[in-house]
Amino acid sequence: MILIGCSIKKQVCQVKNKKKIYMKKFNLFEALEGKPVITKNGKKVTQITKFNNVKTLPYCICGVVEGSLESWSIEGKYHHSHESQLDIYMAEESKTIWINVWKHVKDGSLSASIHSRKDKCDNEIDELLSHTLVKTIEITE
């Protein structure tokens, strides 16, 4: 028997096109590397930039939200005193994997193969003649 488990320790922001978007704590280094950043209410943040020694902006992190230039603290806070819908987080879309469970034709033993793309999972069905497909399982995190 194969047991598969997962633990999600991220906050769900919203669902877009049947995909959940998970938020995790803002990470400046990841944001500057180009990883996706969103606001608390799910708006995409682009052009993340960190400014050093700037006294004219309230915060040192700047980015664009729906065409407007916004700024945040190094921790991703829009306001220092309270939460805001414009606080920023790292975004992660849900991930889906497909597992083919196989039964060997001769000895009846079970095996499994894991795929990150559905088309690879489907193509494998035609390739294995020594096994019969028992079930394909789809798991979305």
Short mmCIF file of the C-alpha atoms (twelve columns), coordinates in Angstrom:
data_MODEL
# 
_entry.id   MODEL 
# 
loop_
_atom_site.group_PDB 
_atom_site.id 
_atom_site.type_symbol 
_atom_site.label_atom_id 
_atom_site.label_alt_id 
_atom_site.label_comp_id 
_atom_site.label_asym_id 
_atom_site.label_seq_id 
_atom_site.Cartn_x 
_atom_site.Cartn_y 
_atom_site.Cartn_z 
_atom_site.pdbx_PDB_model_num 
ATOM 1   C CA . MET A 1   0.000   0.000   0.000   1 
ATOM 2   C CA . ILE A 2   1.270   3.456   -0.878  1 
ATOM 3   C CA . LEU A 3   0.398   6.308   1.475   1 
ATOM 4   C CA . ILE A 4   0.708   9.823   0.215   1 
ATOM 5   C CA . GLY A 5   0.238   12.793  2.500   1 
ATOM 6   C CA . CYS A 6   0.825   16.477  2.411   1 
ATOM 7   C CA . SER A 7   0.589   19.368  4.776   1 
ATOM 8   C CA . ILE A 8   -0.235  22.856  3.608   1 
ATOM 9   C CA . LYS A 9   0.929   25.628  5.900   1 
ATOM 10  C CA . LYS A 10  0.047   28.513  3.632   1 
ATOM 11  C CA . GLN A 11  -2.878  30.889  3.574   1 
ATOM 12  C CA . VAL A 12  -5.244  30.600  0.612   1 
ATOM 13  C CA . CYS A 13  -5.663  33.945  -1.079  1 
ATOM 14  C CA . GLN A 14  -8.289  33.262  -3.713  1 
ATOM 15  C CA . VAL A 15  -9.249  30.944  -6.522  1 
ATOM 16  C CA . LYS A 16  -8.544  31.957  -10.135 1 
ATOM 17  C CA . ASN A 17  -9.514  29.713  -13.043 1 
ATOM 18  C CA . LYS A 18  -10.130 26.802  -10.644 1 
ATOM 19  C CA . LYS A 19  -6.622  27.189  -9.185  1 
ATOM 20  C CA . LYS A 20  -6.073  28.177  -5.602  1 
ATOM 21  C CA . ILE A 21  -3.410  30.768  -5.004  1 
ATOM 22  C CA . TYR A 22  -1.497  30.302  -1.776  1 
ATOM 23  C CA . MET A 23  0.238   33.131  0.013   1 
ATOM 24  C CA . LYS A 24  3.303   32.837  2.152   1 
ATOM 25  C CA . LYS A 25  5.283   35.461  4.024   1 
ATOM 26  C CA . PHE A 26  6.923   38.091  1.820   1 
ATOM 27  C CA . ASN A 27  10.561  37.318  1.065   1 
ATOM 28  C CA . LEU A 28  12.520  40.213  -0.423  1 
ATOM 29  C CA . PHE A 29  15.277  38.014  -1.857  1 
ATOM 30  C CA . GLU A 30  12.794  35.774  -3.688  1 
ATOM 31  C CA . ALA A 31  10.825  38.808  -4.918  1 
ATOM 32  C CA . LEU A 32  13.970  40.425  -6.321  1 
ATOM 33  C CA . GLU A 33  14.793  37.121  -8.089  1 
ATOM 34  C CA . GLY A 34  11.478  37.457  -9.923  1 
ATOM 35  C CA . LYS A 35  9.298   35.013  -8.002  1 
ATOM 36  C CA . PRO A 36  5.596   35.994  -8.087  1 
ATOM 37  C CA . VAL A 37  4.342   38.543  -5.564  1 
ATOM 38  C CA . ILE A 38  0.697   39.392  -4.848  1 
ATOM 39  C CA . THR A 39  -1.228  41.695  -2.567  1 
ATOM 40  C CA . LYS A 40  -3.374  40.306  0.223   1 
ATOM 41  C CA . ASN A 41  -6.415  40.557  -2.039  1 
ATOM 42  C CA . GLY A 42  -4.696  38.712  -4.902  1 
ATOM 43  C CA . LYS A 43  -3.550  41.521  -7.194  1 
ATOM 44  C CA . LYS A 44  -0.305  40.882  -9.064  1 
ATOM 45  C CA . VAL A 45  2.692   43.027  -8.060  1 
ATOM 46  C CA . THR A 46  5.370   43.648  -10.687 1 
ATOM 47  C CA . GLN A 47  8.675   45.502  -10.961 1 
ATOM 48  C CA . ILE A 48  9.658   44.928  -7.309  1 
ATOM 49  C CA . THR A 49  12.607  47.184  -6.486  1 
ATOM 50  C CA . LYS A 50  14.504  47.896  -3.267  1 
ATOM 51  C CA . PHE A 51  15.797  51.415  -2.790  1 
ATOM 52  C CA . ASN A 52  18.613  52.218  -0.366  1 
ATOM 53  C CA . ASN A 53  18.953  55.545  1.463   1 
ATOM 54  C CA . VAL A 54  15.764  57.091  0.046   1 
ATOM 55  C CA . LYS A 55  14.127  59.610  2.364   1 
ATOM 56  C CA . THR A 56  11.265  60.770  0.114   1 
ATOM 57  C CA . LEU A 57  9.385   57.448  0.118   1 
ATOM 58  C CA . PRO A 58  7.640   56.070  3.196   1 
ATOM 59  C CA . TYR A 59  9.118   52.607  2.580   1 
ATOM 60  C CA . CYS A 60  12.123  51.210  0.693   1 
ATOM 61  C CA . ILE A 61  10.358  48.505  -1.389  1 
ATOM 62  C CA . CYS A 62  8.448   49.696  -4.460  1 
ATOM 63  C CA . GLY A 63  6.397   47.887  -7.060  1 
ATOM 64  C CA . VAL A 64  3.548   48.316  -9.495  1 
ATOM 65  C CA . VAL A 65  -0.025  47.214  -8.685  1 
ATOM 66  C CA . GLU A 66  -2.571  47.658  -11.490 1 
ATOM 67  C CA . GLY A 67  -0.520  50.468  -13.032 1 
ATOM 68  C CA . SER A 68  0.073   52.362  -9.773  1 
ATOM 69  C CA . LEU A 69  3.426   52.703  -8.039  1 
ATOM 70  C CA . GLU A 70  3.141   51.519  -4.418  1 
ATOM 71  C CA . SER A 71  5.647   51.164  -1.588  1 
ATOM 72  C CA . TRP A 72  6.077   48.754  1.326   1 
ATOM 73  C CA . SER A 73  8.252   48.089  4.322   1 
ATOM 74  C CA . ILE A 74  11.015  45.508  4.060   1 
ATOM 75  C CA . GLU A 75  8.546   42.995  5.587   1 
ATOM 76  C CA . GLY A 76  5.932   43.696  2.875   1 
ATOM 77  C CA . LYS A 77  3.649   45.900  4.992   1 
ATOM 78  C CA . TYR A 78  1.734   48.731  3.333   1 
ATOM 79  C CA . HIS A 79  0.887   50.435  6.631   1 
ATOM 80  C CA . HIS A 80  3.104   50.148  9.679   1 
ATOM 81  C CA . SER A 81  0.213   50.229  12.165  1 
ATOM 82  C CA . HIS A 82  -2.406  47.865  10.682  1 
ATOM 83  C CA . GLU A 83  -3.076  45.209  8.047   1 
ATOM 84  C CA . SER A 84  -3.973  46.302  4.539   1 
ATOM 85  C CA . GLN A 85  -5.321  44.675  1.393   1 
ATOM 86  C CA . LEU A 86  -2.123  46.019  -0.203  1 
ATOM 87  C CA . ASP A 87  0.241   44.099  2.106   1 
ATOM 88  C CA . ILE A 88  2.366   41.876  -0.136  1 
ATOM 89  C CA . TYR A 89  3.044   38.141  -0.036  1 
ATOM 90  C CA . MET A 90  4.844   35.544  -2.086  1 
ATOM 91  C CA . ALA A 91  2.372   33.744  -4.365  1 
ATOM 92  C CA . GLU A 92  2.309   30.046  -5.118  1 
ATOM 93  C CA . GLU A 93  -0.292  28.448  -7.342  1 
ATOM 94  C CA . SER A 94  -1.594  25.075  -6.379  1 
ATOM 95  C CA . LYS A 95  0.357   22.150  -7.783  1 
ATOM 96  C CA . THR A 96  -1.153  19.021  -9.294  1 
ATOM 97  C CA . ILE A 97  0.488   15.637  -9.734  1 
ATOM 98  C CA . TRP A 98  -0.854  12.492  -11.376 1 
ATOM 99  C CA . ILE A 99  -0.093  9.004   -10.121 1 
ATOM 100 C CA . ASN A 100 -0.592  5.907   -12.257 1 
ATOM 101 C CA . VAL A 101 -1.032  2.747   -10.197 1 
ATOM 102 C CA . TRP A 102 0.000   -0.374  -12.118 1 
ATOM 103 C CA . LYS A 103 -0.483  -4.109  -11.662 1 
ATOM 104 C CA . HIS A 104 2.155   -6.398  -13.159 1 
ATOM 105 C CA . VAL A 105 0.540   -8.843  -15.613 1 
ATOM 106 C CA . LYS A 106 2.561   -11.911 -14.514 1 
ATOM 107 C CA . ASP A 107 2.936   -11.662 -10.726 1 
ATOM 108 C CA . GLY A 108 0.202   -9.195  -9.718  1 
ATOM 109 C CA . SER A 109 2.599   -6.855  -7.897  1 
ATOM 110 C CA . LEU A 110 1.688   -3.171  -7.737  1 
ATOM 111 C CA . SER A 111 3.824   -0.206  -8.664  1 
ATOM 112 C CA . ALA A 112 3.250   3.494   -9.184  1 
ATOM 113 C CA . SER A 113 4.602   6.274   -11.347 1 
ATOM 114 C CA . ILE A 114 4.302   9.960   -10.565 1 
ATOM 115 C CA . HIS A 115 3.991   12.733  -13.153 1 
ATOM 116 C CA . SER A 116 3.845   16.510  -12.964 1 
ATOM 117 C CA . ARG A 117 2.076   16.757  -16.333 1 
ATOM 118 C CA . LYS A 118 -1.182  15.029  -17.285 1 
ATOM 119 C CA . ASP A 119 -0.064  14.380  -20.862 1 
ATOM 120 C CA . LYS A 120 2.995   12.449  -19.640 1 
ATOM 121 C CA . CYS A 121 0.721   10.361  -17.428 1 
ATOM 122 C CA . ASP A 122 -1.630  9.611   -20.344 1 
ATOM 123 C CA . ASN A 123 1.230   8.769   -22.737 1 
ATOM 124 C CA . GLU A 124 2.641   6.254   -20.275 1 
ATOM 125 C CA . ILE A 125 -0.539  4.169   -20.480 1 
ATOM 126 C CA . ASP A 126 0.251   3.162   -24.055 1 
ATOM 127 C CA . GLU A 127 3.913   2.377   -23.342 1 
ATOM 128 C CA . LEU A 128 3.678   -0.270  -20.616 1 
ATOM 129 C CA . LEU A 129 2.629   -3.655  -21.999 1 
ATOM 130 C CA . SER A 130 3.808   -5.754  -19.046 1 
ATOM 131 C CA . HIS A 131 1.474   -3.891  -16.641 1 
ATOM 132 C CA . THR A 132 -2.201  -3.030  -16.590 1 
ATOM 133 C CA . LEU A 133 -3.409  0.323   -15.322 1 
ATOM 134 C CA . VAL A 134 -5.351  -0.004  -12.079 1 
ATOM 135 C CA . LYS A 135 -6.104  3.647   -11.491 1 
ATOM 136 C CA . THR A 136 -4.900  7.186   -12.169 1 
ATOM 137 C CA . ILE A 137 -5.011  9.433   -9.123  1 
ATOM 138 C CA . GLU A 138 -4.932  13.227  -9.334  1 
ATOM 139 C CA . ILE A 139 -3.679  15.128  -6.294  1 
ATOM 140 C CA . THR A 140 -3.813  18.914  -6.063  1 
ATOM 141 C CA . GLU A 141 -2.078  20.782  -3.281  1 
# 
